[in-house]
Amino acid sequence: MQKNKFALPLILLLLVSSFNPAYAWLDEDASITDIVKETVFASFGGIWYYVYEGGVYVYDLLIPDEIAIPTQSDTTEDASEKLGGADANATDVDDVAEADIKHLIDEIDADMVHYSMDGEGSTADIDVKLYGPDNIRGYSVFPVKVTVYRNSFDGLPNGIHITKVVLTVKQVGGDDDGNSWWTYTKEIPYWYDDEETGNYVLNGVYINDDTATFNTILKTPDPWASQVEDYATGTIITPDIEDIISSDSPSFEIECSVYGELENWFMATTYDDYGNPVGEHKERDNDLGVVCHYTTSKTYQAEKAGLYALGDFEGALTKDFEAENGDEYKAFEMIAQGSTSDIITRFWATPIHVLNSHPAERLYVLANPSYMEEFKSNIQISDDARLVTVRILKDGTYEISNDKKEAFGDLSDVNIVTALTGYEANEDTIGFATYGIVYAEVERDDGKDLPIWSIVRPKIVVLNDDVTIVGDIINELSDLLSKDSLNVFEKESVNNQIVSLGEALTTKMGQASTYVEKGQDLDMPDVERVAKKAYDNYEKAIETLNDINYEDVEDINNKLEEARNYELSGDFYLESAEAYYFGDKTSAEIAEESGDKLGTSSSGWFIFSDGSIVSEFVEMVPGGTVTIVVVLGGLVLAYFLFKPSGRRRRY
């Protein structure tokens, strides 16, 4: 462990600034590592970290190079506890996940604001103000309020009886430029009540020196809704689902038209019985029809991307982690698209995803009730949800591997789809993808159903159905390497097994070389690039094993873990090369990303909130990615070793 003159001042500063003294959680024998972690926890609770390009690594920002850093042996126990949600076991995962998703809902809430509009028609008589949310995410249903004013008042009862209000979402740009979506029409009948007043009566919607207000809901342009409904309720999934996830919701403006009848009063001369003018009185002529049309001019300022990412555990572990992590639930990193102002989905699963395994998965679904709180009495939601895993075939088509459907009926609280998925491959399988799909319909006060939906793809990489080569040896030698020292015979035994590792890893280097050659021969630069990464990581694993000091048991353990990291990183890259080769770009990018995350360092600092979750809300916006790391309660910086898994070619 390296020391540094800045370590003690940093710790003291953190302790002084902490609202909850770190020692409250520490034992008398707590190490410097424990103090650093607990003081950071206490001092930085509730902070939001804004990180460019979706990253959650904050190691270099918070921990200078010279400060005492735990060695890998120091962090072995933390790895099993902190690796993407160790505290979220089968008993408490629902409580932790529900708190997490409810916090995310808080982050997407919006305030009602006045939209600027331009008008034409009878604007001298009628003025209209339109209110809506200050952010509308993706393909969402959103509330609007229309307030109608009488623009002038001359003392005469020239009020206006409103007979109709029409609201239309008008697409701006794209293939459907100018198309009208989700038109809302409110017809308001009126009649002549001759017996009582002799005036027109309009169901109370009469304005003179007052106003009339209309509340309803609209929806952004959405060309995908019917296809998402088919995915949620049908029996197939097609590769087009990736186009939906990566789509951009169209821009739009809102048109508002108000129709009415203007009472046409005038002052007439009053005569006595002899025909002499004695004064004036009010008389009513035929009513005048009035209509005005208003269009918003800056709704784009409220438009937000529906595509978002939640950062956390990514990739997979292999079976050599079964004893340590097999029954833990991880909040998986994921990308999602849809009616993001209305519905948030969150995916959790056990971390071991290999061929012929059946990991447990949980899709959490929560609608955003406060988004339409004012109108909820008029809103009914019907829904369908699906958690489905598909085999990705060499010809680019999908084939159902596992399928689970649910219908909740009420999305006002957290709902869960649970499933045991399956990864059974056939000779045409090149990979797998899992999707969570939620489709619901919101009944508007005019009887029309407006669709809302969410599609999520967790960043899972399905690995070979065996342990890593290095991990296999780690498990075999666990008893022997738990000793303080080894005798000469034990050293020789360990050395012989590790030498065999180098030979097996050389075979993997050959697999990587094959894809390098394919990439070069077929002019497929992505295949060549990631295959080279795989080759380099397998080579680093061998170099690490060759550098072992057999006189030091701790060094043996550390180098084996480091080599396992390199091996698993190489496995992710080899998965990526294969996916690029067969044209499955999305799966390839996920696998490469997992390799990059693991290959950056054999250990690192990750941000975790209560229950060891990372709730990182990332809005995908044109020109870049803006990341907001959302925390629950106190922020935890969990230092851990990302321990990997392995591969033998499966088909």
C-alpha positions as CSV (number, residue, x, y, z in Angstrom):
1,M,0.0,0.0,0.0
2,Q,1.4,3.4,-1.0
3,K,1.4,6.3,1.4
4,N,1.2,10.0,0.8
5,K,1.6,13.1,2.9
6,F,-1.8,14.4,1.6
7,A,-3.7,11.4,2.9
8,L,-4.1,12.5,6.5
9,P,-5.2,16.1,5.8
10,L,-7.7,14.8,3.2
11,I,-9.2,12.4,5.7
12,L,-9.4,15.0,8.4
13,L,-11.0,17.5,6.0
14,L,-13.6,14.9,5.1
15,L,-14.3,14.1,8.8
16,V,-14.7,17.7,9.7
17,S,-17.1,18.4,6.7
18,S,-19.1,15.2,7.3
19,F,-22.6,15.6,8.8
20,N,-22.4,12.1,10.2
21,P,-19.0,11.1,11.7
22,A,-17.5,8.3,9.7
23,Y,-16.4,6.5,12.9
24,A,-20.0,5.8,13.7
25,W,-19.8,2.9,11.2
26,L,-16.2,1.7,11.9
27,D,-14.8,-0.9,14.2
28,E,-11.8,-0.3,16.4
29,D,-9.6,-2.2,14.0
30,A,-10.8,-0.3,10.9
31,S,-8.1,0.2,8.3
32,I,-7.2,3.4,6.5
33,T,-9.2,2.0,3.6
34,D,-12.3,1.8,5.7
35,I,-11.8,5.3,7.0
36,V,-11.4,6.7,3.5
37,K,-14.5,5.0,2.2
38,E,-16.7,5.9,5.2
39,T,-15.6,9.5,5.3
40,V,-16.3,9.9,1.6
41,F,-19.7,8.3,2.1
42,A,-20.6,10.7,4.9
43,S,-19.3,13.9,3.3
44,F,-20.7,13.6,-0.2
45,G,-24.2,12.4,0.5
46,G,-26.7,13.8,-1.9
47,I,-24.3,15.3,-4.4
48,W,-25.1,15.0,-8.1
49,Y,-22.2,14.3,-10.5
50,Y,-22.5,15.5,-14.0
51,V,-20.2,13.4,-16.2
52,Y,-19.6,13.8,-19.9
53,E,-20.3,10.8,-22.2
54,G,-22.2,8.7,-19.7
55,G,-19.1,7.8,-17.6
56,V,-19.4,7.0,-13.9
57,Y,-15.7,6.7,-13.2
58,V,-14.7,9.5,-10.8
59,Y,-11.5,7.9,-9.6
60,D,-9.1,10.6,-11.0
61,L,-11.3,13.4,-9.8
62,L,-11.5,12.4,-6.1
63,I,-8.4,10.3,-5.3
64,P,-4.9,11.7,-6.1
65,D,-2.3,9.1,-7.4
66,E,-0.2,9.2,-4.2
67,I,-3.0,8.7,-1.7
68,A,-3.0,5.3,0.0
69,I,-4.9,2.9,-2.3
70,P,-5.9,-0.6,-1.2
71,T,-4.1,-3.4,-2.9
72,Q,-6.2,-6.1,-4.7
73,S,-6.0,-8.4,-1.8
74,D,-7.5,-5.6,0.4
75,T,-10.4,-5.3,-2.0
76,T,-11.3,-9.0,-2.6
77,E,-14.0,-9.0,0.0
78,D,-15.4,-5.7,-1.2
79,A,-15.7,-7.1,-4.7
80,S,-18.3,-9.7,-3.6
81,E,-20.1,-7.1,-1.6
82,K,-20.0,-4.1,-3.8
83,L,-20.0,-5.4,-7.4
84,G,-23.0,-3.7,-8.8
85,G,-25.5,-4.3,-5.9
86,A,-24.3,-7.0,-3.5
87,D,-26.8,-5.8,-0.9
88,A,-29.7,-6.4,-3.3
89,N,-30.3,-10.1,-2.7
90,A,-33.5,-11.9,-3.4
91,T,-34.9,-10.8,0.0
92,D,-34.5,-7.0,-0.3
93,V,-34.1,-6.4,-4.0
94,D,-37.7,-5.2,-4.4
95,D,-37.4,-2.6,-1.6
96,V,-34.2,-1.3,-3.0
97,A,-35.3,-1.3,-6.6
98,E,-38.7,0.4,-5.8
99,A,-36.9,3.2,-3.9
100,D,-34.5,3.6,-6.8
101,I,-37.2,3.9,-9.5
102,K,-39.3,6.3,-7.5
103,H,-36.3,8.5,-7.1
104,L,-35.9,8.5,-10.9
105,I,-39.5,9.5,-11.3
106,D,-38.8,12.5,-9.2
107,E,-36.0,13.5,-11.6
108,I,-38.3,13.6,-14.7
109,D,-41.1,15.7,-13.2
110,A,-42.0,19.0,-14.9
111,D,-43.6,22.3,-14.1
112,M,-46.5,23.9,-16.0
113,V,-45.4,26.9,-18.0
114,H,-47.0,29.4,-20.5
115,Y,-46.2,28.6,-24.1
116,S,-45.7,31.6,-26.4
117,M,-48.2,31.6,-29.4
118,D,-49.0,33.6,-32.5
119,G,-52.7,34.1,-33.4
120,E,-54.9,35.0,-36.3
121,G,-58.7,35.5,-36.8
122,S,-60.9,37.1,-34.1
123,T,-58.0,37.9,-31.9
124,A,-59.4,41.3,-31.1
125,D,-62.3,39.5,-29.4
126,I,-60.7,36.4,-28.1
127,D,-57.3,35.9,-26.4
128,V,-55.9,32.4,-25.6
129,K,-53.2,31.3,-23.3
130,L,-51.8,27.7,-23.4
131,Y,-50.0,26.1,-20.6
132,G,-48.0,22.8,-20.7
133,P,-45.0,21.1,-19.1
134,D,-41.5,22.7,-19.3
135,N,-40.1,19.3,-20.4
136,I,-41.8,16.7,-22.5
137,R,-39.6,13.6,-23.0
138,G,-39.8,11.4,-26.0
139,Y,-43.2,10.0,-27.1
140,S,-45.1,11.1,-24.1
141,V,-48.6,12.1,-23.2
142,F,-48.6,15.5,-21.5
143,P,-51.2,17.8,-19.8
144,V,-52.3,21.1,-21.3
145,K,-54.5,23.9,-20.0
146,V,-56.2,26.4,-22.3
147,T,-57.4,29.6,-20.8
148,V,-59.8,31.8,-23.0
149,Y,-60.2,35.5,-22.4
150,R,-62.6,38.1,-23.7
151,N,-60.2,40.6,-25.3
152,S,-62.3,43.8,-24.9
153,F,-65.1,45.0,-22.7
154,D,-67.1,48.1,-23.6
155,G,-69.7,47.9,-20.8
156,L,-72.2,46.2,-23.0
157,P,-73.0,42.5,-22.4
158,N,-71.2,41.6,-25.6
159,G,-70.0,38.3,-24.1
160,I,-68.9,35.3,-26.1
161,H,-70.4,31.9,-25.8
162,I,-67.6,29.4,-26.6
163,T,-69.0,26.6,-28.7
164,K,-65.9,24.6,-29.6
165,V,-62.2,24.2,-28.6
166,V,-59.8,22.2,-30.9
167,L,-56.3,21.2,-30.0
168,T,-53.9,19.6,-32.4
169,V,-50.3,18.4,-32.2
170,K,-48.7,19.4,-35.5
171,Q,-45.4,17.7,-36.5
172,V,-42.6,19.9,-37.6
173,G,-40.0,18.2,-39.9
174,G,-39.4,14.6,-40.8
175,D,-41.4,12.4,-43.2
176,D,-44.7,13.4,-41.7
177,D,-44.0,17.2,-41.6
178,G,-47.3,19.0,-41.1
179,N,-49.2,15.9,-40.0
180,S,-51.8,16.4,-37.3
181,W,-51.6,14.0,-34.3
182,W,-54.1,13.2,-31.4
183,T,-56.5,16.0,-32.2
184,Y,-58.8,17.0,-29.3
185,T,-62.2,18.5,-30.0
186,K,-64.5,19.7,-27.3
187,E,-68.0,20.6,-28.6
188,I,-70.0,22.8,-26.2
189,P,-73.7,23.0,-27.1
190,Y,-75.8,26.0,-26.2
191,W,-79.5,26.9,-26.4
192,Y,-81.8,29.9,-26.3
193,D,-83.6,30.1,-22.9
194,D,-86.5,32.4,-23.9
195,E,-88.6,32.0,-20.8
196,E,-86.1,33.1,-18.2
197,T,-83.6,35.5,-19.6
198,G,-84.1,35.8,-23.3
199,N,-80.3,35.3,-23.6
200,Y,-78.2,32.5,-25.0
201,V,-77.0,30.1,-22.3
202,L,-73.8,28.1,-23.0
203,N,-73.5,25.5,-20.2
204,G,-71.7,28.1,-18.1
205,V,-69.0,28.6,-20.7
206,Y,-69.7,32.3,-21.2
207,I,-67.0,34.9,-21.0
208,N,-67.2,38.7,-20.8
209,D,-65.0,40.2,-18.2
210,D,-64.0,36.7,-16.9
211,T,-62.2,33.6,-18.4
212,A,-62.9,30.0,-19.3
213,T,-60.4,27.2,-18.7
214,F,-60.2,23.8,-20.4
215,N,-57.9,20.9,-19.2
216,T,-57.0,17.9,-21.2
217,I,-54.0,15.8,-22.4
218,L,-52.1,15.7,-25.7
219,K,-49.3,13.5,-27.0
220,T,-46.2,14.0,-29.0
221,P,-46.0,12.7,-32.6
222,D,-45.5,8.9,-32.4
223,P,-45.1,6.7,-35.5
224,W,-44.1,3.7,-33.4
225,A,-47.0,3.2,-31.0
226,S,-48.8,0.5,-33.0
227,Q,-45.6,-1.5,-33.5
228,V,-44.8,-1.3,-29.8
229,E,-48.3,-2.5,-29.0
230,D,-47.7,-5.5,-31.3
231,Y,-44.4,-6.2,-29.5
232,A,-46.0,-6.0,-26.1
233,T,-49.0,-8.2,-26.9
234,G,-47.9,-10.4,-29.8
235,T,-45.7,-13.4,-30.2
236,I,-42.7,-12.1,-32.2
237,I,-39.9,-9.5,-31.9
238,T,-38.1,-8.2,-35.0
239,P,-34.8,-6.4,-35.3
240,D,-36.8,-3.2,-36.0
241,I,-37.1,-2.8,-32.2
242,E,-33.5,-1.5,-32.3
243,D,-34.6,1.3,-34.7
244,I,-37.3,2.2,-32.2
245,I,-34.9,2.4,-29.3
246,S,-32.5,4.6,-31.3
247,S,-35.2,6.8,-32.9
248,D,-35.6,10.6,-32.4
249,S,-39.0,11.8,-31.4
250,P,-40.2,14.4,-33.9
251,S,-40.5,18.1,-33.1
252,F,-44.0,19.6,-33.0
253,E,-46.0,22.7,-32.3
254,I,-49.5,22.9,-30.8
255,E,-52.4,24.5,-32.7
256,C,-55.4,25.8,-30.7
257,S,-58.6,27.0,-32.2
258,V,-61.5,28.5,-30.3
259,Y,-65.0,29.0,-31.8
260,G,-67.8,31.0,-30.3
261,E,-70.8,33.2,-30.7
262,L,-70.4,36.9,-29.9
263,E,-73.6,38.5,-28.5
264,N,-74.2,41.6,-30.6
265,W,-75.8,44.2,-28.3
266,F,-76.3,47.9,-29.1
267,M,-77.8,51.0,-27.5
268,A,-81.2,51.8,-29.0
269,T,-83.4,54.9,-28.3
270,T,-86.3,54.6,-25.9
271,Y,-89.6,56.4,-26.9
272,D,-92.6,57.2,-24.8
273,D,-96.1,56.6,-25.8
274,Y,-96.2,59.7,-27.8
275,G,-93.1,58.9,-29.8
276,N,-90.7,61.2,-28.0
277,P,-87.2,60.0,-27.3
278,V,-86.8,59.7,-23.5
279,G,-83.6,57.7,-23.2
280,E,-81.7,54.6,-24.4
281,H,-81.9,50.9,-23.8
282,K,-79.9,47.8,-24.8
283,E,-81.1,45.6,-27.6
284,R,-79.6,42.4,-29.0
285,D,-79.1,41.8,-32.7
286,N,-78.1,38.5,-34.3
287,D,-75.1,36.9,-32.8
288,L,-71.8,37.1,-34.7
289,G,-69.7,34.0,-35.2
290,V,-66.1,34.4,-34.1
291,V,-63.1,32.1,-34.4
292,C,-59.4,32.4,-33.6
293,H,-56.5,30.2,-34.4
294,Y,-53.3,30.2,-32.2
295,T,-50.1,28.2,-32.8
296,T,-47.2,27.8,-30.4
297,S,-43.9,29.1,-31.6
298,K,-41.3,27.6,-29.2
299,T,-42.5,24.2,-28.1
300,Y,-39.1,22.8,-29.0
301,Q,-37.8,24.4,-25.9
302,A,-39.8,21.9,-23.9
303,E,-39.0,18.9,-26.0
304,K,-36.5,16.4,-24.5
305,A,-35.1,13.2,-25.8
306,G,-37.0,10.0,-24.8
307,L,-33.9,7.9,-25.1
308,Y,-32.1,7.6,-21.8
309,A,-29.6,5.4,-20.1
310,L,-29.2,4.2,-16.5
311,G,-25.6,3.3,-15.7
312,D,-24.7,0.4,-13.5
313,F,-23.5,-3.2,-13.9
314,E,-22.7,-4.1,-17.4
315,G,-21.7,-7.3,-19.3
316,A,-21.9,-10.5,-17.2
317,L,-20.1,-12.8,-14.9
318,T,-19.3,-16.5,-15.5
319,K,-19.9,-19.5,-13.4
320,D,-16.7,-19.2,-11.4
321,F,-18.5,-16.3,-9.6
322,E,-21.5,-18.5,-8.7
323,A,-20.6,-19.0,-5.0
324,E,-19.8,-15.3,-4.4
325,N,-22.3,-13.5,-6.6
326,G,-24.7,-15.9,-8.2
327,D,-27.8,-15.1,-6.1
328,E,-27.3,-11.3,-6.0
329,Y,-29.4,-9.0,-8.1
330,K,-27.6,-6.3,-10.1
331,A,-29.2,-3.1,-11.5
332,F,-28.0,-3.5,-15.1
333,E,-26.8,-0.7,-17.2
334,M,-29.5,-0.1,-19.8
335,I,-30.8,2.0,-22.6
336,A,-34.5,2.8,-22.9
337,Q,-36.8,4.7,-25.2
338,G,-40.4,5.7,-25.1
339,S,-42.9,7.9,-23.2
340,T,-40.2,8.8,-20.7
341,S,-42.3,11.6,-19.0
342,D,-45.0,9.0,-18.4
343,I,-43.2,5.7,-17.7
344,I,-39.9,4.7,-16.2
345,T,-38.6,1.1,-16.4
346,R,-35.6,-0.4,-14.6
347,F,-34.0,-3.8,-15.1
348,W,-32.4,-6.0,-12.5
349,A,-31.0,-9.5,-12.8
350,T,-28.6,-11.9,-11.3
351,P,-25.2,-11.4,-12.9
352,I,-24.3,-14.8,-14.4
353,H,-25.3,-14.8,-18.0
354,V,-23.8,-17.7,-19.9
355,L,-25.0,-20.3,-22.4
356,N,-27.6,-22.7,-21.1
357,S,-28.0,-20.8,-17.8
358,H,-31.3,-19.4,-16.5
359,P,-30.6,-16.1,-14.7
360,A,-33.4,-14.5,-12.7
361,E,-34.7,-11.1,-14.2
362,R,-36.9,-8.4,-12.8
363,L,-38.4,-5.5,-14.8
364,Y,-39.7,-2.7,-12.6
365,V,-42.3,-0.4,-14.1
366,L,-43.7,2.8,-12.7
367,A,-45.9,5.5,-14.3
368,N,-45.5,9.1,-13.4
369,P,-48.8,10.0,-11.7
370,S,-47.8,13.4,-10.6
371,Y,-47.1,14.4,-14.2
372,M,-50.9,14.4,-14.7
373,E,-52.0,14.8,-11.1
374,E,-54.5,17.6,-11.9
375,F,-56.3,15.4,-14.4
376,K,-55.9,11.9,-13.0
377,S,-59.6,11.7,-12.1
378,N,-60.4,11.7,-15.8
379,I,-57.6,9.3,-16.8
380,Q,-57.8,5.5,-17.0
381,I,-54.8,3.4,-17.9
382,S,-54.8,-0.1,-19.4
383,D,-51.5,-1.8,-20.0
384,D,-49.5,-4.8,-21.2
385,A,-45.9,-5.7,-20.2
386,R,-43.4,-8.2,-21.6
387,L,-39.9,-9.4,-20.7
388,V,-38.5,-11.3,-23.6
389,T,-35.1,-12.7,-24.6
390,V,-34.3,-13.4,-28.2
391,R,-31.7,-15.4,-30.1
392,I,-29.9,-13.3,-32.7
393,L,-29.3,-15.4,-35.7
394,K,-26.6,-15.2,-38.4
395,D,-29.1,-13.9,-41.0
396,G,-30.0,-11.0,-38.7
397,T,-33.4,-12.3,-37.6
398,Y,-34.7,-12.8,-34.1
399,E,-36.0,-16.0,-32.6
400,I,-37.8,-16.1,-29.2
401,S,-35.7,-17.8,-26.5
402,N,-37.8,-16.9,-23.4
403,D,-41.0,-14.9,-23.0
404,K,-43.0,-13.6,-20.0
405,K,-46.0,-11.3,-20.2
406,E,-48.0,-9.5,-17.6
407,A,-51.0,-7.1,-17.4
408,F,-51.0,-4.9,-14.3
409,G,-54.0,-2.7,-14.7
410,D,-52.7,0.0,-12.4
411,L,-49.4,1.7,-13.0
412,S,-49.7,4.2,-10.2
413,D,-47.4,2.1,-8.0
414,V,-44.3,0.0,-8.8
415,N,-45.1,-3.2,-10.8
416,I,-42.7,-6.1,-11.5
417,V,-42.3,-8.6,-14.3
418,T,-40.3,-11.5,-13.1
419,A,-38.8,-14.2,-15.2
420,L,-36.2,-17.0,-15.4
421,T,-34.7,-16.4,-18.9
422,G,-32.9,-19.0,-20.9
423,Y,-29.9,-18.9,-23.2
424,E,-30.1,-22.1,-25.3
425,A,-28.3,-21.6,-28.6
426,N,-28.6,-23.4,-31.9
427,E,-26.1,-23.6,-34.7
428,D,-27.3,-20.3,-36.2
429,T,-27.1,-18.3,-32.9
430,I,-24.6,-15.5,-32.7
431,G,-25.9,-13.9,-29.5
432,F,-28.8,-12.9,-27.4
433,A,-30.7,-9.7,-26.5
434,T,-33.2,-9.1,-23.7
435,Y,-36.0,-6.5,-23.9
436,G,-38.5,-5.1,-21.5
437,I,-41.6,-3.7,-23.2
438,V,-44.5,-1.8,-21.6
439,Y,-47.4,-0.6,-23.6
440,A,-50.4,1.3,-22.0
441,E,-53.2,3.5,-23.1
442,V,-54.5,6.6,-21.4
443,E,-58.2,7.3,-21.8
444,R,-58.7,11.0,-22.5
445,D,-61.8,12.9,-21.4
446,D,-63.1,12.8,-25.0
447,G,-63.0,9.0,-25.0
448,K,-59.9,8.7,-27.1
449,D,-57.0,6.4,-26.0
450,L,-53.5,7.8,-26.2
451,P,-50.7,5.3,-26.2
452,I,-47.7,5.4,-23.8
453,W,-44.9,2.9,-23.9
454,S,-41.3,2.1,-22.9
455,I,-38.8,-0.3,-24.3
456,V,-35.6,-1.1,-22.4
457,R,-32.6,-3.2,-23.4
458,P,-30.2,-4.1,-20.6
459,K,-26.5,-4.2,-21.5
460,I,-26.1,-7.9,-21.0
461,V,-23.3,-9.9,-22.7
462,V,-24.1,-13.7,-22.8
463,L,-20.8,-15.4,-22.2
464,N,-19.6,-19.0,-22.8
465,D,-21.2,-21.7,-20.7
466,D,-18.0,-22.4,-18.8
467,V,-15.9,-20.7,-16.2
468,T,-13.0,-18.5,-17.2
469,I,-9.8,-20.5,-17.7
470,V,-8.1,-18.5,-14.9
471,G,-11.2,-18.5,-12.7
472,D,-11.3,-22.3,-12.9
473,I,-7.8,-22.5,-11.5
474,I,-8.6,-19.8,-8.8
475,N,-11.4,-22.0,-7.5
476,E,-9.3,-25.2,-7.6
477,L,-6.4,-23.5,-5.7
478,S,-8.6,-21.6,-3.3
479,D,-7.8,-23.8,-0.3
480,L,-4.1,-23.9,-1.1
481,L,-3.8,-20.2,-1.7
482,S,-5.5,-19.3,1.6
483,K,-2.3,-20.3,3.4
484,D,0.2,-17.8,4.5
485,S,3.0,-19.6,2.7
486,L,3.6,-22.6,0.4
487,N,6.1,-25.4,0.7
488,V,8.3,-26.4,-2.2
489,F,5.9,-29.1,-3.4
490,E,2.9,-26.8,-3.2
491,K,4.8,-24.1,-5.2
492,E,5.6,-26.6,-7.9
493,S,1.9,-27.8,-8.1
494,V,0.7,-24.2,-8.3
495,N,3.3,-23.4,-10.9
496,N,2.4,-26.4,-13.1
497,Q,-1.3,-25.4,-13.1
498,I,-0.5,-21.8,-13.9
499,V,1.8,-22.9,-16.8
500,S,-1.2,-24.8,-18.2
501,L,-3.2,-21.5,-18.1
502,G,-0.7,-19.9,-20.4
503,E,-1.2,-22.6,-23.0
504,A,-5.0,-22.3,-22.8
505,L,-4.8,-18.5,-23.1
506,T,-2.6,-18.9,-26.2
507,T,-5.4,-20.9,-27.8
508,K,-7.7,-17.9,-27.2
509,M,-5.1,-15.6,-28.7
510,G,-5.4,-17.8,-31.8
511,Q,-9.2,-17.3,-31.9
512,A,-8.6,-13.5,-31.7
513,S,-6.0,-13.7,-34.5
514,T,-8.6,-15.4,-36.7
515,Y,-11.0,-12.5,-36.4
516,V,-8.1,-10.0,-36.9
517,E,-7.4,-11.8,-40.3
518,K,-11.2,-11.9,-41.2
519,G,-11.4,-8.2,-40.5
520,Q,-8.4,-7.4,-42.7
521,D,-9.5,-9.7,-45.5
522,L,-13.1,-8.6,-45.6
523,D,-12.3,-4.9,-45.0
524,M,-14.2,-4.9,-41.7
525,P,-12.3,-2.4,-39.5
526,D,-14.4,-2.8,-36.4
527,V,-13.9,-6.6,-36.4
528,E,-10.1,-6.1,-36.8
529,R,-10.0,-3.4,-34.1
530,V,-11.8,-5.3,-31.3
531,A,-10.2,-8.6,-32.2
532,K,-6.8,-6.9,-31.7
533,K,-8.1,-5.7,-28.3
534,A,-9.0,-9.3,-27.4
535,Y,-5.6,-10.5,-28.5
536,D,-3.8,-7.9,-26.5
537,N,-5.8,-8.7,-23.3
538,Y,-5.1,-12.4,-23.5
539,E,-1.4,-11.6,-24.0
540,K,-1.5,-9.3,-20.9
541,A,-3.1,-12.1,-19.0
542,I,-0.2,-14.4,-19.9
543,E,2.4,-11.7,-19.1
544,T,0.8,-11.2,-15.7
545,L,0.9,-15.0,-14.9
546,N,4.6,-15.1,-16.0
547,D,5.3,-12.3,-13.5
548,I,4.1,-14.2,-10.5
549,N,6.4,-14.4,-7.4
550,Y,5.8,-17.9,-6.1
551,E,7.4,-17.0,-2.8
552,D,4.5,-14.6,-2.0
553,V,1.0,-16.2,-1.7
554,E,-0.5,-12.7,-1.8
555,D,1.2,-11.9,-5.1
556,I,-0.1,-15.2,-6.5
557,N,-3.7,-14.3,-5.6
558,N,-3.3,-10.8,-6.9
559,K,-1.8,-11.8,-10.2
560,L,-4.4,-14.5,-10.8
561,E,-7.2,-12.0,-10.2
562,E,-5.5,-9.5,-12.5
563,A,-5.1,-12.2,-15.2
564,R,-8.7,-13.2,-14.9
565,N,-9.7,-9.5,-15.5
566,Y,-7.6,-9.5,-18.6
567,E,-9.0,-12.8,-19.8
568,L,-12.7,-11.7,-19.3
569,S,-11.9,-8.4,-21.0
570,G,-10.6,-10.3,-23.9
571,D,-13.7,-12.5,-23.9
572,F,-15.9,-9.4,-24.2
573,Y,-13.9,-8.1,-27.1
574,L,-14.0,-11.5,-28.8
575,E,-17.8,-11.5,-28.4
576,S,-17.8,-8.0,-29.9
577,A,-15.7,-9.1,-32.9
578,E,-18.1,-11.9,-33.6
579,A,-21.1,-9.6,-33.4
580,Y,-19.5,-7.0,-35.6
581,Y,-18.6,-9.8,-38.1
582,F,-22.3,-10.8,-38.4
583,G,-23.6,-7.3,-38.5
584,D,-25.1,-7.1,-35.0
585,K,-23.7,-3.6,-34.2
586,T,-25.7,-3.0,-31.1
587,S,-24.6,-6.2,-29.4
588,A,-21.1,-5.6,-30.6
589,E,-21.0,-2.1,-29.0
590,I,-22.3,-3.4,-25.7
591,A,-19.7,-6.2,-25.6
592,E,-16.9,-3.8,-26.5
593,E,-18.1,-1.3,-23.9
594,S,-18.0,-4.0,-21.3
595,G,-14.5,-4.9,-22.3
596,D,-13.4,-1.2,-22.2
597,K,-15.0,-0.8,-18.7
598,L,-13.2,-3.8,-17.4
599,G,-10.0,-3.2,-19.3
600,T,-9.6,0.4,-18.1
601,S,-8.2,-0.9,-14.8
602,S,-8.3,-4.1,-12.9
603,S,-10.0,-2.1,-10.2
604,G,-11.7,1.2,-9.9
605,W,-14.0,3.6,-8.1
606,F,-17.7,3.4,-8.9
607,I,-20.6,5.5,-7.6
608,F,-23.2,3.6,-5.6
609,S,-26.2,4.8,-3.8
610,D,-28.1,3.1,-0.9
611,G,-28.2,-0.6,-1.5
612,S,-25.2,-0.5,-3.8
613,I,-27.2,0.8,-6.7
614,V,-26.0,3.2,-9.3
615,S,-28.9,5.3,-10.5
616,E,-27.4,7.2,-13.4
617,F,-29.9,9.0,-15.5
618,V,-28.5,9.8,-18.9
619,E,-30.4,11.8,-21.4
620,M,-29.3,11.2,-25.0
621,V,-29.2,14.5,-26.7
622,P,-28.1,15.6,-30.2
623,G,-24.4,16.5,-30.2
624,G,-23.5,14.6,-27.1
625,T,-24.6,12.8,-24.0
626,V,-25.4,14.5,-20.7
627,T,-25.1,12.3,-17.6
628,I,-26.8,12.9,-14.3
629,V,-25.9,10.5,-11.6
630,V,-28.9,10.4,-9.2
631,V,-28.2,9.2,-5.7
632,L,-30.5,7.9,-3.0
633,G,-29.6,9.3,0.4
634,G,-25.9,9.1,1.1
635,L,-23.5,8.7,-1.8
636,V,-21.1,5.7,-1.6
637,L,-17.8,5.4,-3.4
638,A,-17.3,1.7,-3.6
639,Y,-13.8,0.6,-4.4
640,F,-13.8,-2.9,-5.9
641,L,-12.1,-5.3,-8.2
642,F,-14.3,-6.1,-11.3
643,K,-13.8,-9.9,-11.4
644,P,-14.4,-11.5,-14.8
645,S,-15.3,-14.6,-16.7
646,G,-14.2,-16.8,-19.6
647,R,-14.8,-18.4,-22.9
648,R,-14.5,-21.5,-25.1
649,R,-16.0,-21.2,-28.5
650,R,-19.5,-22.4,-28.3
651,Y,-20.8,-23.3,-31.7
